């Protein structure tokens, strides 16, 4: 390890840092501020990009068996699907034209699936996974929002195999009821010394069967439904993977939201009684799903996934070993509905993008490519990762966050970084350099701080990676995205 003298760390190319905030709500869904108010506050606080995550759909239904569609209670809150994607995108366009200095990227927060357990009779009705969300960023066409695969989105309702089987059974029941209604059976009975004939009908039973079958058929036929059943299905990762694939197929970006956060509430919902609404942490779903861009790695909660050797490192090592097709990037996630919510401010948690020039296209490309870092800060100042790079000898190639450097085995390569603050001040920090899940070097000092680390071993692997975890006085922290180093064959 060597400390570099004061001066800039060369990055090898001109990159601009654009501080942004990911996951912001406005009045278009469950926030309290208008788009213009958010952009004005961002401009005042030095934020140059807002990536929205408006609630896509907040519609929950509970129906009574066996006619869950006809006999149901629905609860719904403002959402993009309710207000209309066209209106949403038009408002984004208008706000961007009014305040062009701050980039405004459309996005939605989507819970593709939820399910019920318990019962009304036992008083333990529980709604699960309403906060198990993915952020879908960057879709620009109304039709793309209308067709998002999510439970409760009627546009994606469809008739499926289970519907066909049920409809066939209900049709048979209806036919059987009609037969019963017309069926007559004669029999001779003796009344005293006389014999007489009696006609026995089944009209009452037939009426009951016809009514029940008709109600069931109407409940089934008039409400095209999802292939997913929120009352009995355990679909695993499928609804979430379907949403990820849908977003990717339309040029969007899918990010797991707050994977280690816990949500638990109890509400009184009238005839439903007291309903428990809960979402357990879901870090393992980051391993079960594929092809998403990243996850909320830094937010106002504990994030064990990002600790050295934790879940994030497991995902990155799986990529290095060829078990995953793409790396997983970390973002800073705000989850802001309004200023002061649980003490939150707009720029408490930021994602800083490295772009050749400021523009929506460049910012989204940086997000997809991992050319960014996450930071948490307070109003007084914030840490700045001025530089983070890997290079070898006098060779011109330099790799930045999200990139890969091919090295000549046996020749040393160097990891270099520079940490500062804005506004400039001397504050104590600790810098951990993590190589493939292990801390290989740590530094302590005052900002501005510059350091380097020389390495010459791939630890018996074809590919390794380096990432930085920088901490200062709470809440100050910086998490870099990884730089990969591989052997040049």
ABEGO torsion letter per residue (X at the ends): XBBBBBEBBBAGBBBBBBBBBBGBBBAABABABBAAAAAAAAAAAGBABBBBBBBABBBBBBBBOABAAABBBBBBBBBAAAAEAAAAAAAAAAAAAABAABBBBBBBBBBABBBBBEBAAAGABBBBGAABBBBBBGBABAAAAAABBBBGBAAABBBBAAAAAAAAAAAAAAAAAAAAAABBBBBBBBBEABBBBBBBBAAAAAAAAAAAAAAAAAAAAABBBBABBAAABBAEAAAAAAAAAAAAAAGBBBBBBGAABBBBBBBBBEAAEBBBBBBBBAAAAAAABBGBABBBABBBBBBAAABBGBAAAAAAAAAAAGABABBBBBBBBAGBABBGBGGBBAAABBBBBBBABBBAAAAAAAAAAGBBBBBBBBAABBBBBABBBBBBEABABBBBBGBBBBBBBGBBBBBBBBBBBOBBBBBBBBBBBBBGGBBABBBBEBOBBBBBBBBABAGGBABBBBBBBBBBBOABBBBBBBBBBBBBX
